[in-house]
Amino acid sequence: MAGAEVPAVPGAATAVTMKRFLRFLEGTAKVVVVAAVVVWLADWAVFRVRVARGTAFDAVQVEEFLSTALKGNKQEYDYMGTADVTCARALFPHGGAPACWWLRRHTTQWE
């Protein structure tokens, strides 16, 4: 074959391709981490502004159940009623409270 280039070292082309792929993967991972940190910091800043204004927390009504272990690997489930749970009006949990958007989608709590 007159125009085909043969690598001087067997597997050299594969090693170059792998290094290029790993550099791309490393760059992508860095971008994802930086973006996650920026989103969390922005969410925290908005939450702090809402705390200062008194609008950072809300309450969501959830149903509570109690799971009790019995003999013979059996479980007993008791309905404990509904309760108002304080939540943070933010993307992430803040101030020891879960995010309201998550709590509204998970209105059943097990203890």
C-alpha positions, -999 to 999 in steps of 0.1 A, spaced: 0 0 0 16 31 -12 0 58 9 -8 41 42 11 53 72 22 26 97 28 37 133 64 32 144 52 17 176 24 -9 176 -6 6 194 7 42 192 -23 55 173 -46 39 200 -26 56 228 -28 90 211 -66 86 207 -70 75 243 -50 105 256 -71 128 235 -103 112 249 -91 114 285 -82 151 280 -118 157 267 -133 138 296 -112 157 321 -122 191 305 -159 180 306 -157 169 342 -142 203 352 -169 222 334 -196 201 351 -181 207 385 -177 244 380 -213 247 367 -226 228 397 -207 250 422 -220 282 404 -256 270 405 -253 261 442 -238 294 450 -264 313 431 -291 293 448 -276 300 482 -273 338 475 -310 339 464 -319 319 496 -300 344 518 -319 373 502 -352 355 508 -342 349 545 -335 387 549 -369 394 534 -387 367 554 -398 347 524 -373 319 524 -394 292 541 -428 276 534 -448 248 548 -460 217 530 -486 192 544 -473 156 543 -487 123 554 -466 105 580 -464 67 585 -445 47 611 -429 14 601 -423 -9 631 -403 -42 628 -421 -73 642 -410 -108 648 -405 -131 618 -391 -103 595 -425 -87 593 -434 -50 593 -463 -31 607 -473 2 591 -492 28 611 -507 60 597 -498 89 620 -518 116 603 -508 147 584 -483 173 595 -469 206 582 -432 203 574 -411 234 569 -393 236 536 -368 260 519 -379 278 488 -348 270 469 -333 244 444 -312 227 471 -319 221 508 -309 250 530 -312 259 566 -318 223 577 -350 221 556 -356 202 524 -364 220 492 -401 228 487 -402 216 451 -390 182 463 -412 180 493 -443 188 473 -436 158 450 -429 135 480 -458 141 504 -455 107 521 -428 104 549 -418 72 566 -403 70 601 
